[in-house]
Amino acid sequence: MSVSRLAEPLDITLTAVGQHLKVLKKGSLVKTQKSGRVRSCSLDPSGFSLLQLWVAEQSSALEKKLDRLGEILDEED
């Protein structure tokens, strides 16, 4: 999909969409290709396994913190 078409339903500038795409590209979640004056983008499935791993790690760390908070709160009772 072209960047301009992707930006149509969003209430942000093309520049902002480009900045978001740059971050997603850096994270291997999106691929972009320029043909003439049109930049197109597509999802990059390879980045989703890395994202899934990161989310699992963050979730595990958060669960440990919440478990510890629960222990502290139980001690006060």
C-alpha positions in Angstrom: 0.0 0.0 0.0 1.3 3.5 -0.7 2.2 5.7 2.2 -0.3 8.4 1.1 -3.1 5.8 0.9 -2.1 4.4 4.3 -2.3 7.9 5.7 -5.7 8.8 4.3 -7.9 7.5 7.2 -5.4 8.8 9.8 -5.5 12.2 11.3 -1.8 12.8 11.0 0.6 14.2 8.3 2.4 12.2 5.7 5.6 13.1 7.5 4.3 11.6 10.7 3.3 8.4 8.9 6.8 8.3 7.4 8.3 8.6 10.9 6.1 5.8 12.2 7.0 3.6 9.2 10.7 4.3 9.8 10.4 2.9 13.4 8.4 -0.1 12.2 11.0 -0.7 9.5 13.8 -0.5 12.0 12.0 -3.2 14.0 11.7 -5.4 10.9 7.9 -5.2 11.0 7.5 -3.3 7.7 9.3 -3.2 4.4 9.2 -0.2 2.1 10.0 0.2 -1.6 10.2 3.3 -3.7 9.0 3.3 -7.3 9.4 6.7 -8.9 7.7 9.2 -6.5 5.6 6.6 -4.8 6.8 4.8 -1.6 4.9 1.6 -0.9 5.0 -0.5 2.3 4.1 -4.0 3.3 4.2 -6.1 6.5 7.4 -8.0 7.1 6.5 -11.3 8.8 10.0 -12.0 9.9 9.9 -9.2 12.5 6.8 -10.5 14.3 8.7 -13.5 15.8 11.1 -10.9 17.4 8.2 -8.8 18.6 6.5 -11.9 20.1 9.7 -12.8 22.0 10.0 -9.2 23.3 6.4 -9.1 24.4 6.8 -12.5 26.2 9.9 -11.2 28.0 8.2 -8.0 29.1 5.1 -9.9 30.2 7.2 -12.3 32.3 9.0 -9.4 34.0 5.8 -7.6 34.7 4.2 -10.8 36.1 7.2 -11.2 38.5 6.8 -7.6 39.7 3.0 -8.0 40.2 3.6 -11.3 42.1 6.0 -9.5 44.4 3.5 -6.7 44.9 0.9 -9.2 45.8 3.2 -10.8 48.4 3.9 -7.4 50.0 0.2 -6.6 50.1 -0.5 -10.0 51.7 2.1 -9.4 54.3 0.4 -6.2 55.4 -2.9 -8.1 56.1 
